[in-house]
Amino acid sequence: MAFPVLHTPRLLLREIAGADIDKVFEGLSHPEVIKQYGVSFTTLESTKEQMDWCANMIKAAIGRCWAICAADSSIFYGVITLPFWKKEHRKAGLGYWLLPQFWRKGIVTEAAAKVIEYAFTQMNLHRIMAEVEDDNAGSIASLKKLRFVYEGTQRECEIKDGGFLNLEMYALLNSK
Ligand SMILES: CC(C)(COP(=O)(O)OP(=O)(O)OC[C@H]1O[C@@H](n2cnc3c(N)ncnc32)[C@H](O)[C@@H]1OP(=O)(O)O)[C@@H](O)C(=O)NCCC(=O)NCCS
């Protein structure tokens, strides 16, 4: 099946390519991005793991992974994913990050709205879930703007930088 390239007024959502590794490393090693993101890398070499994760997810049809770019493809903004796709339960997760210079321009909301529309209409998903560190105001605001509903908090469920963190769970149902 051909990779689903998606378009919005300002954005092109395309398949991640091997050549994106420099930008992925820039994002997933940036202190502002990884402060509240669950995945990070300290070397370009180790970032290959993330590229392989995305490629395998697409190949095995257990998720989707898009590069978020400017509509004319001239700028790489970040990444949006639908991981943990369980076809039998019609559900998947949602994850995203942007390079900090592109924050607060409505980019993730615009990208995620398109991905969600695609997931509900083309992937037959019924439920999309996101887990967010409880102090991640930007991601929580984005999810609420996308009409995700808070379902509870997993308290002290992971260790990061030597301390426990709380993960808030949000989900959106295709209830049409
Ligand atoms: C979370 C993140 C993707 C948000 O992307 P973004 O494109 O800046 O978000 P948007 O511009 O679409 O903003 C959506 C809403 O969130 C609000 N928002 C964004 N960042 C915010 C922040 N730091 N604090 C409070 N509100 C914030 C915006 O104001 C907007 O609401 P509004 O339209 O009512 O004003 C971005 O901050 C990021 O990459 N963070 C690091 C990685 C990360 O945390 N990923 C998510 C892990 S769960």
The ligand as an ORCA input file, in Angstrom:
! r2SCAN-3c Opt
* xyz 0 1
  C       3.650     19.972     22.427
  C       4.016     20.636     21.110
  C       4.059     19.580     20.028
  C       2.927     21.679     20.787
  O       3.031     22.031     19.425
  P       2.596     23.481     18.877
  O       2.564     23.396     17.373
  O       3.469     24.507     19.492
  O       1.122     23.602     19.411
  P       0.021     24.557     18.766
  O       0.700     25.806     18.298
  O      -0.767     23.758     17.775
  O      -0.837     24.931     20.019
  C      -2.022     24.260     20.381
  C      -2.593     24.945     21.608
  O      -1.690     24.703     22.691
  C      -1.296     25.943     23.276
  N       0.100     25.814     23.679
  C       1.145     25.444     22.900
  N       2.261     25.416     23.640
  C       1.917     25.807     24.889
  C       2.630     25.949     26.102
  N       3.943     25.715     26.179
  N       1.957     26.322     27.210
  C       0.620     26.519     27.167
  N      -0.122     26.391     26.039
  C       0.529     26.030     24.918
  C      -1.445     26.957     22.177
  O      -1.607     28.255     22.699
  C      -2.683     26.457     21.452
  O      -3.870     26.840     22.083
  P      -4.681     28.153     21.542
  O      -4.868     27.972     20.082
  O      -5.934     28.098     22.350
  O      -3.799     29.326     21.842
  C       5.407     21.294     21.181
  O       5.404     22.180     22.268
  C       6.542     20.311     21.335
  O       7.096     19.810     20.351
  N       6.917     19.975     22.616
  C       8.030     19.053     22.896
  C       7.676     17.612     22.558
  C       6.438     17.140     23.288
  O       6.204     17.483     24.427
  N       5.624     16.306     22.585
  C       4.405     15.764     23.140
  C       4.678     14.653     24.069
  S       3.161     14.011     24.757
*
